[in-house]
Amino acid sequence: MPSLLSVNVGKPKDVAWQGRTVHTGVWKHPVSGPAMVRRLNIDGDGQGDTNGHGGEQRAVLVYQIESYRYWQRHFGRDDFTFGQFGENLTVDGLADDEVCIGDRYRIGEAEFEVTQPRVTCYRVGMRMGEPELPALLVSHHRPGFYMRVLREGHIEAGDRIVRTRTGPGALTVADTDALLYLPDRDPAKLRLAVDIPALSPGWQGSFRDLLADGAGGADGTGGAGAAGGAARPAWDGFRELRVADVVAESTTVTSIHLTATDGTRLPAARAGQYLTLRIPGAGQPAPVRSYSLSSAPDTGSYRISVKHEPHGAASGYLTTGLRAGGVLEVAAPRGDFVLTEGTGPVLLISAGIGVTPTLSMLHALAAARSDREIWWIHGARGPREHPLAAEARTLLASLPHSREHVFYSAATAEERDRHGASAGRLTKDELTALKVPADATAYICGPTAFMTDMTDALVAAGIDPARVHTELFGALPAINPGLTGRTARPPHQPPGPPGTGPTVTFARSGISTPFPDGGGSVLELADACDVPARWSCRTGVCHTCVTPLLSGRVTYEPAPLEPPADGDVLICCARPGSDIVLDM
């Protein structure tokens, strides 16, 4: 009969790792005597990253002594102690290929239910001193599993483990883990998984997205779900587009109209997407920048509207040096800050040059003759800094259920009256006072603090956070769970002498740099440049570190368990095979 060998707990602590500080609870140590199991934890235990660990669905982590022996043979080590793999319960028995999701077990006074496999995480590799361990746990089908607590009580090493119920569907922990992380998924098992009530909601959501996406892609967190259904870009890499016109929209903003060099129609974009430009005329190496489309998404041509930034080489060239007839190198429209279908109210909220993607959405609504309730809410300093205002007003007039609210923070009373604007900045309080409908879907673009304030106001007004969408200019925020004490720095060239490898361009961050001679991964280069990176495992096991590859080719070391989709790259284990441009 299976038995409990050790109960292991540990409070989160700061650990030095690769020049960083990681706040983690992966260091667990055996408990002497009885331990009290509660709904969310075992007394004396804690988690450093509650997005991936802990909570009701992941209260207790289980790992098996047979897997201990397996990894001792694999690594040629004999120094393992209980809690080595970050588990709360070290057990004899309960193999991953035998335990099923929904199985229930009684240990001592407590009763548990199996909810999901372990979430692969770089911290277990850090704890073991084996960086590839998270990938190995998956590929060798030995992840371990989480349980929720059905009945609280004391447990102790030596307790027997009694199965009190068999989970429906007979889907083992190992099979469940493989469904999320490995290729060649069985659609029948995916359909089975989403119908198991005990499976944690995060994994259920990921599997539903995989089914919607034809069982392709994955999300390594087991929480947010796969992206699902994203269309491939209209073309690979960069292509030349001709500048049809350059139009000054305000004192600081210039619109650039782009057409195909052969006169054919350009592929349709989605309202809210952006273009990435490589601009040889602005310097060497040619800077790469991204700009939201500001035009209707299906006119056969594109328009971007660029704000001239002080000392901005790219924006300066585009707004003052570029002429009609010129040629720019352009990547296909991209981005998931896009207008979605629906029938409820729409809030288009922007500040400054953030108006560009919301204006594209307004164009799409007008072209569709939408009868939805549409709120156009914008903040600017004054009419001279309010580009495309007349165009927006014309579009709003064509929509039967539209309303406009404009705020000028530095305009005279006469200017405000002439343009129908309110006095002051568009703040959280001003937005709350508008009493927007609680069933609306909102799209917000502007400075980071502005978007945070607007989001907070909308959620406080009762709008579901899942229906509040934001778009950032520049780099996306980093996702690197557990890191603490990092001082935010603007992206910069890496320290030390430049490398001699292929050029790596981080498009959103505006950094181009040769790949270092010492190798490493693209993620390590991003870290050295303080380019915000989005990762979770650093081993190629999950898909949280997927980034669009705009041009070039990469190789992988180590090879990922599942290669990303065409047009994407796993930065955690990627090395450039040629000059590359990444959407970072």
Secondary structure, 3 states (H helix, E strand, C coil): CCEEEEEEECCCEEEEECCEEEEECCCCEECCCCEEECCCCECCCCCCCCCCCCCHHHCEEEEEHHHHHHHHHHHCCCCCCCCCCCCCEEEECCCCCCCECCCEEEECCEEEEEEEECCCCHHHHHHHCCCCHHHHHHHCCCCCEEEEEEECEEECCCCEEEEEECCCCCCEHHHHHHHHHCCCCCHHHHHHHHCCCCCCHHHHHHHHHHHHCCCCCCCCCCCCCCCCCCCCCCCCCEEEEEEEEEEECCCCEEEEEEEECCCCCCCCCCCCCEEEEECHHHCCCCCEEEEEECCCCCCCCEEEEEECCCCCHHHHHHHHHCCCCCEEEEEEEECCCCCCCCCCCEEEEEEHHHHHHHHHHHHHHHHCCCCCCEEEEEEECCHHHCCCHHHHHHHHHCCCCEEEEEEECCCCHHHHHHHCCEECCCCHHHHHHCCCCCCCEEEEECCHHHHHHHHHHHHHCCCCHHHEEEECCCCCCCECCCEECCCCCCCCCCCCCCCCCCEEEECCCCEEEECCCCCCCHHHHHHHCCCCCECCCCCCCCCCCEEEEEECCEEECCCCCCCCCCCEEECCCEEECCCEEECC
